[in-house]
Amino acid sequence: MQKLRTDGSSGLVTIPRHYLSKDRVLDDGDVPDEQQVDVERLGERAYLVRIPDDGSLPDPQDCEVIERLVGQRILNEDAYGQPRSAD
């Protein structure tokens, strides 16, 4: 877990270098100077951070974690979106 820091009027966190390396964001081991980042608020205290690749943002639906969460919700609800009963 990281500490949320202040940067002017915004909160600031870092993305660990090994994640950036794994996702091929680094250029010769460094973050590119003009690298853009998209931050979207998903809900209370939950945020989605995306880094564009060739100008387009990755679709959240293609992320394994999102697919798993959607699958769990589908399994936990009936056809009407109500929680399944434990019978």
PDB file of N, CA, C and O in Angstrom, chain B, residues numbered from 101:
ATOM      1  N   MET B 101       0.840  -1.167   0.000  1.00  0.00           N
ATOM      2  CA  MET B 101       0.000   0.000   0.000  1.00  0.00           C
ATOM      3  C   MET B 101       0.891   1.238   0.000  1.00  0.00           C
ATOM      4  O   MET B 101       1.948   1.260   0.632  1.00  0.00           O
ATOM      5  N   GLN B 102       0.450   2.259  -0.715  1.00  0.00           N
ATOM      6  CA  GLN B 102       1.210   3.502  -0.812  1.00  0.00           C
ATOM      7  C   GLN B 102       0.534   4.610  -0.019  1.00  0.00           C
ATOM      8  O   GLN B 102      -0.620   4.490   0.391  1.00  0.00           O
ATOM      9  N   LYS B 103       1.267   5.673   0.185  1.00  0.00           N
ATOM     10  CA  LYS B 103       0.721   6.851   0.840  1.00  0.00           C
ATOM     11  C   LYS B 103       0.259   7.824  -0.237  1.00  0.00           C
ATOM     12  O   LYS B 103       0.986   8.092  -1.193  1.00  0.00           O
ATOM     13  N   LEU B 104      -0.951   8.352  -0.079  1.00  0.00           N
ATOM     14  CA  LEU B 104      -1.459   9.376  -0.987  1.00  0.00           C
ATOM     15  C   LEU B 104      -0.755  10.684  -0.652  1.00  0.00           C
ATOM     16  O   LEU B 104      -0.818  11.162   0.480  1.00  0.00           O
ATOM     17  N   ARG B 105      -0.090  11.252  -1.642  1.00  0.00           N
ATOM     18  CA  ARG B 105       0.656  12.494  -1.439  1.00  0.00           C
ATOM     19  C   ARG B 105      -0.082  13.649  -2.095  1.00  0.00           C
ATOM     20  O   ARG B 105      -0.978  13.442  -2.913  1.00  0.00           O
ATOM     21  N   THR B 106       0.294  14.848  -1.735  1.00  0.00           N
ATOM     22  CA  THR B 106      -0.313  16.048  -2.300  1.00  0.00           C
ATOM     23  C   THR B 106       0.599  16.618  -3.376  1.00  0.00           C
ATOM     24  O   THR B 106       1.810  16.732  -3.187  1.00  0.00           O
ATOM     25  N   ASP B 107      -0.003  16.975  -4.506  1.00  0.00           N
ATOM     26  CA  ASP B 107       0.715  17.630  -5.599  1.00  0.00           C
ATOM     27  C   ASP B 107      -0.147  18.811  -6.033  1.00  0.00           C
ATOM     28  O   ASP B 107      -1.030  18.665  -6.879  1.00  0.00           O
ATOM     29  N   GLY B 108       0.110  19.967  -5.457  1.00  0.00           N
ATOM     30  CA  GLY B 108      -0.750  21.116  -5.721  1.00  0.00           C
ATOM     31  C   GLY B 108      -2.120  20.863  -5.114  1.00  0.00           C
ATOM     32  O   GLY B 108      -2.245  20.680  -3.903  1.00  0.00           O
ATOM     33  N   SER B 109      -3.144  20.853  -5.955  1.00  0.00           N
ATOM     34  CA  SER B 109      -4.505  20.612  -5.466  1.00  0.00           C
ATOM     35  C   SER B 109      -4.971  19.187  -5.747  1.00  0.00           C
ATOM     36  O   SER B 109      -6.154  18.883  -5.594  1.00  0.00           O
ATOM     37  N   SER B 110      -4.059  18.314  -6.156  1.00  0.00           N
ATOM     38  CA  SER B 110      -4.416  16.935  -6.505  1.00  0.00           C
ATOM     39  C   SER B 110      -3.732  15.936  -5.588  1.00  0.00           C
ATOM     40  O   SER B 110      -2.712  16.236  -4.968  1.00  0.00           O
ATOM     41  N   GLY B 111      -4.312  14.742  -5.510  1.00  0.00           N
ATOM     42  CA  GLY B 111      -3.657  13.629  -4.831  1.00  0.00           C
ATOM     43  C   GLY B 111      -2.729  12.945  -5.819  1.00  0.00           C
ATOM     44  O   GLY B 111      -2.991  12.952  -7.021  1.00  0.00           O
ATOM     45  N   LEU B 112      -1.666  12.364  -5.336  1.00  0.00           N
ATOM     46  CA  LEU B 112      -0.666  11.753  -6.203  1.00  0.00           C
ATOM     47  C   LEU B 112      -0.263  10.391  -5.663  1.00  0.00           C
ATOM     48  O   LEU B 112       0.060  10.255  -4.482  1.00  0.00           O
ATOM     49  N   VAL B 113      -0.281   9.386  -6.525  1.00  0.00           N
ATOM     50  CA  VAL B 113       0.260   8.060  -6.213  1.00  0.00           C
ATOM     51  C   VAL B 113       1.176   7.678  -7.365  1.00  0.00           C
ATOM     52  O   VAL B 113       1.144   8.305  -8.424  1.00  0.00           O
ATOM     53  N   THR B 114       1.985   6.659  -7.160  1.00  0.00           N
ATOM     54  CA  THR B 114       2.878   6.200  -8.218  1.00  0.00           C
ATOM     55  C   THR B 114       2.480   4.803  -8.666  1.00  0.00           C
ATOM     56  O   THR B 114       1.845   4.053  -7.925  1.00  0.00           O
ATOM     57  N   ILE B 115       2.861   4.471  -9.879  1.00  0.00           N
ATOM     58  CA  ILE B 115       2.680   3.119 -10.405  1.00  0.00           C
ATOM     59  C   ILE B 115       4.046   2.445 -10.314  1.00  0.00           C
ATOM     60  O   ILE B 115       5.020   2.957 -10.867  1.00  0.00           O
ATOM     61  N   PRO B 116       4.135   1.313  -9.630  1.00  0.00           N
ATOM     62  CA  PRO B 116       5.434   0.646  -9.494  1.00  0.00           C
ATOM     63  C   PRO B 116       6.090   0.376 -10.856  1.00  0.00           C
ATOM     64  O   PRO B 116       5.429  -0.031 -11.811  1.00  0.00           O
ATOM     65  N   ARG B 117       7.385   0.611 -10.917  1.00  0.00           N
ATOM     66  CA  ARG B 117       8.146   0.476 -12.165  1.00  0.00           C
ATOM     67  C   ARG B 117       7.998  -0.913 -12.785  1.00  0.00           C
ATOM     68  O   ARG B 117       7.934  -1.035 -14.008  1.00  0.00           O
ATOM     69  N   HIS B 118       7.944  -1.968 -11.954  1.00  0.00           N
ATOM     70  CA  HIS B 118       7.850  -3.315 -12.528  1.00  0.00           C
ATOM     71  C   HIS B 118       6.510  -3.517 -13.249  1.00  0.00           C
ATOM     72  O   HIS B 118       6.437  -4.314 -14.184  1.00  0.00           O
ATOM     73  N   TYR B 119       5.452  -2.814 -12.834  1.00  0.00           N
ATOM     74  CA  TYR B 119       4.185  -2.886 -13.575  1.00  0.00           C
ATOM     75  C   TYR B 119       4.321  -2.173 -14.914  1.00  0.00           C
ATOM     76  O   TYR B 119       3.863  -2.676 -15.940  1.00  0.00           O
ATOM     77  N   LEU B 120       4.953  -0.998 -14.904  1.00  0.00           N
ATOM     78  CA  LEU B 120       5.148  -0.252 -16.147  1.00  0.00           C
ATOM     79  C   LEU B 120       6.014  -1.035 -17.125  1.00  0.00           C
ATOM     80  O   LEU B 120       5.766  -1.023 -18.331  1.00  0.00           O
ATOM     81  N   SER B 121       7.021  -1.709 -16.607  1.00  0.00           N
ATOM     82  CA  SER B 121       7.889  -2.525 -17.451  1.00  0.00           C
ATOM     83  C   SER B 121       7.118  -3.707 -18.036  1.00  0.00           C
ATOM     84  O   SER B 121       7.226  -3.999 -19.227  1.00  0.00           O
ATOM     85  N   LYS B 122       6.349  -4.379 -17.199  1.00  0.00           N
ATOM     86  CA  LYS B 122       5.560  -5.536 -17.636  1.00  0.00           C
ATOM     87  C   LYS B 122       4.578  -5.153 -18.747  1.00  0.00           C
ATOM     88  O   LYS B 122       4.331  -5.935 -19.665  1.00  0.00           O
ATOM     89  N   ASP B 123       4.021  -3.942 -18.653  1.00  0.00           N
ATOM     90  CA  ASP B 123       3.044  -3.476 -19.643  1.00  0.00           C
ATOM     91  C   ASP B 123       3.686  -2.725 -20.803  1.00  0.00           C
ATOM     92  O   ASP B 123       2.984  -2.121 -21.614  1.00  0.00           O
ATOM     93  N   ARG B 124       5.012  -2.757 -20.890  1.00  0.00           N
ATOM     94  CA  ARG B 124       5.762  -2.140 -21.984  1.00  0.00           C
ATOM     95  C   ARG B 124       5.483  -0.638 -22.120  1.00  0.00           C
ATOM     96  O   ARG B 124       5.363  -0.119 -23.230  1.00  0.00           O
ATOM     97  N   VAL B 125       5.381   0.050 -20.980  1.00  0.00           N
ATOM     98  CA  VAL B 125       5.183   1.498 -20.977  1.00  0.00           C
ATOM     99  C   VAL B 125       6.524   2.217 -21.012  1.00  0.00           C
ATOM    100  O   VAL B 125       6.629   3.307 -21.574  1.00  0.00           O
ATOM    101  N   LEU B 126       7.546   1.617 -20.419  1.00  0.00           N
ATOM    102  CA  LEU B 126       8.854   2.258 -20.325  1.00  0.00           C
ATOM    103  C   LEU B 126       9.557   2.295 -21.677  1.00  0.00           C
ATOM    104  O   LEU B 126       9.395   1.400 -22.507  1.00  0.00           O
ATOM    105  N   ASP B 127      10.335   3.345 -21.875  1.00  0.00           N
ATOM    106  CA  ASP B 127      11.129   3.518 -23.088  1.00  0.00           C
ATOM    107  C   ASP B 127      12.590   3.548 -22.654  1.00  0.00           C
ATOM    108  O   ASP B 127      13.041   4.526 -22.058  1.00  0.00           O
ATOM    109  N   ASP B 128      13.329   2.486 -22.948  1.00  0.00           N
ATOM    110  CA  ASP B 128      14.716   2.335 -22.487  1.00  0.00           C
ATOM    111  C   ASP B 128      14.819   2.474 -20.968  1.00  0.00           C
ATOM    112  O   ASP B 128      15.755   3.084 -20.452  1.00  0.00           O
ATOM    113  N   GLY B 129      13.841   1.900 -20.262  1.00  0.00           N
ATOM    114  CA  GLY B 129      13.862   1.900 -18.808  1.00  0.00           C
ATOM    115  C   GLY B 129      13.286   3.131 -18.138  1.00  0.00           C
ATOM    116  O   GLY B 129      13.212   3.190 -16.910  1.00  0.00           O
ATOM    117  N   ASP B 130      12.874   4.125 -18.932  1.00  0.00           N
ATOM    118  CA  ASP B 130      12.324   5.365 -18.372  1.00  0.00           C
ATOM    119  C   ASP B 130      10.893   5.582 -18.856  1.00  0.00           C
ATOM    120  O   ASP B 130      10.493   5.087 -19.910  1.00  0.00           O
ATOM    121  N   VAL B 131      10.134   6.331 -18.062  1.00  0.00           N
ATOM    122  CA  VAL B 131       8.788   6.721 -18.477  1.00  0.00           C
ATOM    123  C   VAL B 131       8.935   7.795 -19.553  1.00  0.00           C
ATOM    124  O   VAL B 131       9.644   8.778 -19.338  1.00  0.00           O
ATOM    125  N   PRO B 132       8.284   7.633 -20.705  1.00  0.00           N
ATOM    126  CA  PRO B 132       8.370   8.657 -21.750  1.00  0.00           C
ATOM    127  C   PRO B 132       7.911  10.027 -21.227  1.00  0.00           C
ATOM    128  O   PRO B 132       6.951  10.113 -20.461  1.00  0.00           O
ATOM    129  N   ASP B 133       8.603  11.093 -21.646  1.00  0.00           N
ATOM    130  CA  ASP B 133       8.315  12.452 -21.162  1.00  0.00           C
ATOM    131  C   ASP B 133       6.864  12.878 -21.369  1.00  0.00           C
ATOM    132  O   ASP B 133       6.279  13.513 -20.491  1.00  0.00           O
ATOM    133  N   GLU B 134       6.293  12.549 -22.480  1.00  0.00           N
ATOM    134  CA  GLU B 134       4.945  13.020 -22.814  1.00  0.00           C
ATOM    135  C   GLU B 134       3.875  11.952 -22.591  1.00  0.00           C
ATOM    136  O   GLU B 134       2.800  12.025 -23.187  1.00  0.00           O
ATOM    137  N   GLN B 135       4.152  10.972 -21.752  1.00  0.00           N
ATOM    138  CA  GLN B 135       3.189   9.879 -21.533  1.00  0.00           C
ATOM    139  C   GLN B 135       1.912  10.410 -20.878  1.00  0.00           C
ATOM    140  O   GLN B 135       1.954  11.011 -19.804  1.00  0.00           O
ATOM    141  N   GLN B 136       0.792  10.183 -21.534  1.00  0.00           N
ATOM    142  CA  GLN B 136      -0.515  10.582 -21.019  1.00  0.00           C
ATOM    143  C   GLN B 136      -1.093   9.460 -20.167  1.00  0.00           C
ATOM    144  O   GLN B 136      -0.776   8.289 -20.380  1.00  0.00           O
ATOM    145  N   VAL B 137      -1.935   9.810 -19.209  1.00  0.00           N
ATOM    146  CA  VAL B 137      -2.591   8.841 -18.333  1.00  0.00           C
ATOM    147  C   VAL B 137      -4.031   9.294 -18.142  1.00  0.00           C
ATOM    148  O   VAL B 137      -4.290  10.482 -17.950  1.00  0.00           O
ATOM    149  N   ASP B 138      -4.965   8.355 -18.193  1.00  0.00           N
ATOM    150  CA  ASP B 138      -6.375   8.647 -17.958  1.00  0.00           C
ATOM    151  C   ASP B 138      -6.771   8.082 -16.596  1.00  0.00           C
ATOM    152  O   ASP B 138      -6.517   6.913 -16.308  1.00  0.00           O
ATOM    153  N   VAL B 139      -7.392   8.912 -15.762  1.00  0.00           N
ATOM    154  CA  VAL B 139      -7.877   8.475 -14.453  1.00  0.00           C
ATOM    155  C   VAL B 139      -9.379   8.687 -14.428  1.00  0.00           C
ATOM    156  O   VAL B 139      -9.873   9.780 -14.702  1.00  0.00           O
ATOM    157  N   GLU B 140     -10.093   7.627 -14.096  1.00  0.00           N
ATOM    158  CA  GLU B 140     -11.551   7.671 -14.067  1.00  0.00           C
ATOM    159  C   GLU B 140     -12.031   7.195 -12.697  1.00  0.00           C
ATOM    160  O   GLU B 140     -11.529   6.203 -12.168  1.00  0.00           O
ATOM    161  N   ARG B 141     -12.984   7.892 -12.137  1.00  0.00           N
ATOM    162  CA  ARG B 141     -13.540   7.486 -10.847  1.00  0.00           C
ATOM    163  C   ARG B 141     -14.609   6.429 -11.100  1.00  0.00           C
ATOM    164  O   ARG B 141     -15.574   6.682 -11.820  1.00  0.00           O
ATOM    165  N   LEU B 142     -14.440   5.244 -10.508  1.00  0.00           N
ATOM    166  CA  LEU B 142     -15.396   4.152 -10.678  1.00  0.00           C
ATOM    167  C   LEU B 142     -16.493   4.186  -9.627  1.00  0.00           C
ATOM    168  O   LEU B 142     -17.631   3.798  -9.894  1.00  0.00           O
ATOM    169  N   GLY B 143     -16.160   4.637  -8.464  1.00  0.00           N
ATOM    170  CA  GLY B 143     -17.099   4.687  -7.348  1.00  0.00           C
ATOM    171  C   GLY B 143     -16.369   5.217  -6.136  1.00  0.00           C
ATOM    172  O   GLY B 143     -15.244   5.705  -6.239  1.00  0.00           O
ATOM    173  N   GLU B 144     -17.014   5.119  -4.983  1.00  0.00           N
ATOM    174  CA  GLU B 144     -16.410   5.648  -3.771  1.00  0.00           C
ATOM    175  C   GLU B 144     -15.058   4.990  -3.501  1.00  0.00           C
ATOM    176  O   GLU B 144     -14.966   3.781  -3.285  1.00  0.00           O
ATOM    177  N   ARG B 145     -14.018   5.812  -3.520  1.00  0.00           N
ATOM    178  CA  ARG B 145     -12.642   5.394  -3.231  1.00  0.00           C
ATOM    179  C   ARG B 145     -12.099   4.336  -4.205  1.00  0.00           C
ATOM    180  O   ARG B 145     -11.202   3.569  -3.855  1.00  0.00           O
ATOM    181  N   ALA B 146     -12.639   4.301  -5.404  1.00  0.00           N
ATOM    182  CA  ALA B 146     -12.183   3.339  -6.417  1.00  0.00           C
ATOM    183  C   ALA B 146     -11.932   4.086  -7.735  1.00  0.00           C
ATOM    184  O   ALA B 146     -12.789   4.835  -8.205  1.00  0.00           O
ATOM    185  N   TYR B 147     -10.751   3.874  -8.320  1.00  0.00           N
ATOM    186  CA  TYR B 147     -10.352   4.593  -9.525  1.00  0.00           C
ATOM    187  C   TYR B 147      -9.756   3.628 -10.548  1.00  0.00           C
ATOM    188  O   TYR B 147      -9.171   2.606 -10.190  1.00  0.00           O
ATOM    189  N   LEU B 148      -9.915   3.969 -11.813  1.00  0.00           N
ATOM    190  CA  LEU B 148      -9.339   3.203 -12.912  1.00  0.00           C
ATOM    191  C   LEU B 148      -8.286   4.082 -13.575  1.00  0.00           C
ATOM    192  O   LEU B 148      -8.578   5.208 -13.978  1.00  0.00           O
ATOM    193  N   VAL B 149      -7.070   3.575 -13.689  1.00  0.00           N
ATOM    194  CA  VAL B 149      -5.980   4.299 -14.340  1.00  0.00           C
ATOM    195  C   VAL B 149      -5.648   3.554 -15.627  1.00  0.00           C
ATOM    196  O   VAL B 149      -5.366   2.356 -15.609  1.00  0.00           O
ATOM    197  N   ARG B 150      -5.684   4.283 -16.750  1.00  0.00           N
ATOM    198  CA  ARG B 150      -5.353   3.664 -18.039  1.00  0.00           C
ATOM    199  C   ARG B 150      -4.291   4.489 -18.751  1.00  0.00           C
ATOM    200  O   ARG B 150      -4.288   5.718 -18.693  1.00  0.00           O
ATOM    201  N   ILE B 151      -3.394   3.783 -19.422  1.00  0.00           N
ATOM    202  CA  ILE B 151      -2.321   4.412 -20.180  1.00  0.00           C
ATOM    203  C   ILE B 151      -2.552   4.083 -21.647  1.00  0.00           C
ATOM    204  O   ILE B 151      -2.584   2.910 -22.019  1.00  0.00           O
ATOM    205  N   PRO B 152      -2.714   5.112 -22.491  1.00  0.00           N
ATOM    206  CA  PRO B 152      -2.984   4.847 -23.902  1.00  0.00           C
ATOM    207  C   PRO B 152      -1.821   4.142 -24.598  1.00  0.00           C
ATOM    208  O   PRO B 152      -0.654   4.321 -24.250  1.00  0.00           O
ATOM    209  N   ASP B 153      -2.181   3.345 -25.582  1.00  0.00           N
ATOM    210  CA  ASP B 153      -1.206   2.670 -26.431  1.00  0.00           C
ATOM    211  C   ASP B 153      -1.529   3.079 -27.860  1.00  0.00           C
ATOM    212  O   ASP B 153      -2.606   2.763 -28.364  1.00  0.00           O
ATOM    213  N   ASP B 154      -0.619   3.771 -28.512  1.00  0.00           N
ATOM    214  CA  ASP B 154      -0.841   4.299 -29.864  1.00  0.00           C
ATOM    215  C   ASP B 154      -2.083   5.181 -29.932  1.00  0.00           C
ATOM    216  O   ASP B 154      -2.828   5.138 -30.911  1.00  0.00           O
ATOM    217  N   GLY B 155      -2.304   5.984 -28.886  1.00  0.00           N
ATOM    218  CA  GLY B 155      -3.390   6.952 -28.896  1.00  0.00           C
ATOM    219  C   GLY B 155      -4.735   6.466 -28.402  1.00  0.00           C
ATOM    220  O   GLY B 155      -5.628   7.281 -28.169  1.00  0.00           O
ATOM    221  N   SER B 156      -4.912   5.161 -28.235  1.00  0.00           N
ATOM    222  CA  SER B 156      -6.211   4.665 -27.773  1.00  0.00           C
ATOM    223  C   SER B 156      -6.072   4.032 -26.392  1.00  0.00           C
ATOM    224  O   SER B 156      -5.068   3.394 -26.076  1.00  0.00           O
ATOM    225  N   LEU B 157      -7.112   4.227 -25.581  1.00  0.00           N
ATOM    226  CA  LEU B 157      -7.110   3.676 -24.229  1.00  0.00           C
ATOM    227  C   LEU B 157      -7.536   2.218 -24.252  1.00  0.00           C
ATOM    228  O   LEU B 157      -8.408   1.846 -25.037  1.00  0.00           O
ATOM    229  N   PRO B 158      -6.943   1.390 -23.413  1.00  0.00           N
ATOM    230  CA  PRO B 158      -7.380   0.001 -23.307  1.00  0.00           C
ATOM    231  C   PRO B 158      -8.834  -0.041 -22.822  1.00  0.00           C
ATOM    232  O   PRO B 158      -9.227   0.742 -21.957  1.00  0.00           O
ATOM    233  N   ASP B 159      -9.618  -0.947 -23.379  1.00  0.00           N
ATOM    234  CA  ASP B 159     -11.015  -1.104 -22.979  1.00  0.00           C
ATOM    235  C   ASP B 159     -11.070  -1.854 -21.655  1.00  0.00           C
ATOM    236  O   ASP B 159     -10.526  -2.953 -21.552  1.00  0.00           O
ATOM    237  N   PRO B 160     -11.715  -1.283 -20.638  1.00  0.00           N
ATOM    238  CA  PRO B 160     -11.788  -1.980 -19.346  1.00  0.00           C
ATOM    239  C   PRO B 160     -12.401  -3.376 -19.453  1.00  0.00           C
ATOM    240  O   PRO B 160     -12.069  -4.256 -18.659  1.00  0.00           O
ATOM    241  N   GLN B 161     -13.285  -3.589 -20.418  1.00  0.00           N
ATOM    242  CA  GLN B 161     -13.915  -4.899 -20.584  1.00  0.00           C
ATOM    243  C   GLN B 161     -12.912  -5.978 -20.956  1.00  0.00           C
ATOM    244  O   GLN B 161     -13.192  -7.163 -20.780  1.00  0.00           O
ATOM    245  N   ASP B 162     -11.747  -5.590 -21.466  1.00  0.00           N
ATOM    246  CA  ASP B 162     -10.723  -6.557 -21.852  1.00  0.00           C
ATOM    247  C   ASP B 162      -9.762  -6.891 -20.708  1.00  0.00           C
ATOM    248  O   ASP B 162      -8.815  -7.653 -20.901  1.00  0.00           O
ATOM    249  N   CYS B 163      -9.994  -6.337 -19.542  1.00  0.00           N
ATOM    250  CA  CYS B 163      -9.135  -6.561 -18.378  1.00  0.00           C
ATOM    251  C   CYS B 163      -9.631  -7.781 -17.602  1.00  0.00           C
ATOM    252  O   CYS B 163     -10.820  -7.894 -17.305  1.00  0.00           O
ATOM    253  N   GLU B 164      -8.714  -8.690 -17.277  1.00  0.00           N
ATOM    254  CA  GLU B 164      -9.086  -9.925 -16.563  1.00  0.00           C
ATOM    255  C   GLU B 164      -9.837  -9.660 -15.267  1.00  0.00           C
ATOM    256  O   GLU B 164     -10.801 -10.359 -14.957  1.00  0.00           O
ATOM    257  N   VAL B 165      -9.410  -8.665 -14.514  1.00  0.00           N
ATOM    258  CA  VAL B 165     -10.057  -8.378 -13.229  1.00  0.00           C
ATOM    259  C   VAL B 165     -11.503  -7.942 -13.447  1.00  0.00           C
ATOM    260  O   VAL B 165     -12.395  -8.381 -12.721  1.00  0.00           O
ATOM    261  N   ILE B 166     -11.742  -7.094 -14.428  1.00  0.00           N
ATOM    262  CA  ILE B 166     -13.103  -6.634 -14.725  1.00  0.00           C
ATOM    263  C   ILE B 166     -13.951  -7.814 -15.172  1.00  0.00           C
ATOM    264  O   ILE B 166     -15.086  -7.961 -14.718  1.00  0.00           O
ATOM    265  N   GLU B 167     -13.424  -8.658 -16.053  1.00  0.00           N
ATOM    266  CA  GLU B 167     -14.170  -9.838 -16.510  1.00  0.00           C
ATOM    267  C   GLU B 167     -14.543 -10.739 -15.336  1.00  0.00           C
ATOM    268  O   GLU B 167     -15.661 -11.249 -15.270  1.00  0.00           O
ATOM    269  N   ARG B 168     -13.615 -10.931 -14.419  1.00  0.00           N
ATOM    270  CA  ARG B 168     -13.878 -11.781 -13.257  1.00  0.00           C
ATOM    271  C   ARG B 168     -14.962 -11.177 -12.361  1.00  0.00           C
ATOM    272  O   ARG B 168     -15.845 -11.895 -11.892  1.00  0.00           O
ATOM    273  N   LEU B 169     -14.902  -9.870 -12.122  1.00  0.00           N
ATOM    274  CA  LEU B 169     -15.907  -9.207 -11.293  1.00  0.00           C
ATOM    275  C   LEU B 169     -17.296  -9.291 -11.921  1.00  0.00           C
ATOM    276  O   LEU B 169     -18.284  -9.531 -11.226  1.00  0.00           O
ATOM    277  N   VAL B 170     -17.367  -9.095 -13.227  1.00  0.00           N
ATOM    278  CA  VAL B 170     -18.651  -9.195 -13.924  1.00  0.00           C
ATOM    279  C   VAL B 170     -19.180 -10.617 -13.831  1.00  0.00           C
ATOM    280  O   VAL B 170     -20.366 -10.821 -13.572  1.00  0.00           O
ATOM    281  N   GLY B 171     -18.314 -11.603 -14.038  1.00  0.00           N
ATOM    282  CA  GLY B 171     -18.727 -13.005 -13.934  1.00  0.00           C
ATOM    283  C   GLY B 171     -19.241 -13.345 -12.549  1.00  0.00           C
ATOM    284  O   GLY B 171     -20.243 -14.048 -12.417  1.00  0.00           O
ATOM    285  N   GLN B 172     -18.569 -12.855 -11.513  1.00  0.00           N
ATOM    286  CA  GLN B 172     -19.020 -13.107 -10.141  1.00  0.00           C
ATOM    287  C   GLN B 172     -20.383 -12.487  -9.895  1.00  0.00           C
ATOM    288  O   GLN B 172     -21.246 -13.099  -9.265  1.00  0.00           O
ATOM    289  N   ARG B 173     -20.576 -11.280 -10.388  1.00  0.00           N
ATOM    290  CA  ARG B 173     -21.874 -10.618 -10.194  1.00  0.00           C
ATOM    291  C   ARG B 173     -22.976 -11.387 -10.916  1.00  0.00           C
ATOM    292  O   ARG B 173     -24.068 -11.557 -10.374  1.00  0.00           O
ATOM    293  N   ILE B 174     -22.703 -11.849 -12.126  1.00  0.00           N
ATOM    294  CA  ILE B 174     -23.705 -12.618 -12.878  1.00  0.00           C
ATOM    295  C   ILE B 174     -24.067 -13.891 -12.127  1.00  0.00           C
ATOM    296  O   ILE B 174     -25.243 -14.247 -12.041  1.00  0.00           O
ATOM    297  N   LEU B 175     -23.074 -14.576 -11.586  1.00  0.00           N
ATOM    298  CA  LEU B 175     -23.339 -15.811 -10.849  1.00  0.00           C
ATOM    299  C   LEU B 175     -24.098 -15.563  -9.546  1.00  0.00           C
ATOM    300  O   LEU B 175     -24.818 -16.440  -9.069  1.00  0.00           O
ATOM    301  N   ASN B 176     -23.939 -14.380  -8.976  1.00  0.00           N
ATOM    302  CA  ASN B 176     -24.584 -14.069  -7.703  1.00  0.00           C
ATOM    303  C   ASN B 176     -25.976 -13.463  -7.851  1.00  0.00           C
ATOM    304  O   ASN B 176     -26.662 -13.253  -6.851  1.00  0.00           O
ATOM    305  N   GLU B 177     -26.408 -13.178  -9.084  1.00  0.00           N
ATOM    306  CA  GLU B 177     -27.718 -12.567  -9.303  1.00  0.00           C
ATOM    307  C   GLU B 177     -28.583 -13.459 -10.177  1.00  0.00           C
ATOM    308  O   GLU B 177     -28.079 -14.261 -10.963  1.00  0.00           O
ATOM    309  N   ASP B 178     -29.900 -13.307 -10.027  1.00  0.00           N
ATOM    310  CA  ASP B 178     -30.815 -14.044 -10.896  1.00  0.00           C
ATOM    311  C   ASP B 178     -31.026 -13.250 -12.187  1.00  0.00           C
ATOM    312  O   ASP B 178     -30.366 -12.234 -12.405  1.00  0.00           O
ATOM    313  N   ALA B 179     -31.934 -13.705 -13.033  1.00  0.00           N
ATOM    314  CA  ALA B 179     -32.171 -13.073 -14.333  1.00  0.00           C
ATOM    315  C   ALA B 179     -32.690 -11.643 -14.200  1.00  0.00           C
ATOM    316  O   ALA B 179     -32.636 -10.875 -15.161  1.00  0.00           O
ATOM    317  N   TYR B 180     -33.188 -11.280 -13.025  1.00  0.00           N
ATOM    318  CA  TYR B 180     -33.732  -9.940 -12.799  1.00  0.00           C
ATOM    319  C   TYR B 180     -32.764  -9.029 -12.046  1.00  0.00           C
ATOM    320  O   TYR B 180     -33.132  -7.926 -11.643  1.00  0.00           O
ATOM    321  N   GLY B 181     -31.538  -9.487 -11.857  1.00  0.00           N
ATOM    322  CA  GLY B 181     -30.537  -8.687 -11.174  1.00  0.00           C
ATOM    323  C   GLY B 181     -30.659  -8.687  -9.666  1.00  0.00           C
ATOM    324  O   GLY B 181     -30.024  -7.879  -8.988  1.00  0.00           O
ATOM    325  N   GLN B 182     -31.469  -9.585  -9.137  1.00  0.00           N
ATOM    326  CA  GLN B 182     -31.655  -9.686  -7.689  1.00  0.00           C
ATOM    327  C   GLN B 182     -30.705 -10.744  -7.129  1.00  0.00           C
ATOM    328  O   GLN B 182     -30.387 -11.716  -7.814  1.00  0.00           O
ATOM    329  N   PRO B 183     -30.249 -10.559  -5.883  1.00  0.00           N
ATOM    330  CA  PRO B 183     -29.374 -11.577  -5.277  1.00  0.00           C
ATOM    331  C   PRO B 183     -30.059 -12.941  -5.255  1.00  0.00           C
ATOM    332  O   PRO B 183     -31.245 -13.050  -4.943  1.00  0.00           O
ATOM    333  N   ARG B 184     -29.295 -13.975  -5.591  1.00  0.00           N
ATOM    334  CA  ARG B 184     -29.846 -15.334  -5.555  1.00  0.00           C
ATOM    335  C   ARG B 184     -30.114 -15.739  -4.114  1.00  0.00           C
ATOM    336  O   ARG B 184     -29.366 -15.384  -3.203  1.00  0.00           O
ATOM    337  N   SER B 185     -31.187 -16.483  -3.926  1.00  0.00           N
ATOM    338  CA  SER B 185     -31.478 -16.992  -2.582  1.00  0.00           C
ATOM    339  C   SER B 185     -30.588 -18.198  -2.306  1.00  0.00           C
ATOM    340  O   SER B 185     -30.187 -18.909  -3.229  1.00  0.00           O
ATOM    341  N   ALA B 186     -30.287 -18.419  -1.054  1.00  0.00           N
ATOM    342  CA  ALA B 186     -29.394 -19.516  -0.654  1.00  0.00           C
ATOM    343  C   ALA B 186     -30.201 -20.763  -0.344  1.00  0.00           C
ATOM    344  O   ALA B 186     -30.129 -21.278   0.772  1.00  0.00           O
ATOM    345  N   ASP B 187     -30.976 -21.266  -1.316  1.00  0.00           N
ATOM    346  CA  ASP B 187     -31.749 -22.486  -1.055  1.00  0.00           C
ATOM    347  C   ASP B 187     -31.167 -23.690  -1.694  1.00  0.00           C
ATOM    348  O   ASP B 187     -31.712 -24.785  -1.558  1.00  0.00           O
TER     349      ASP B 187
END
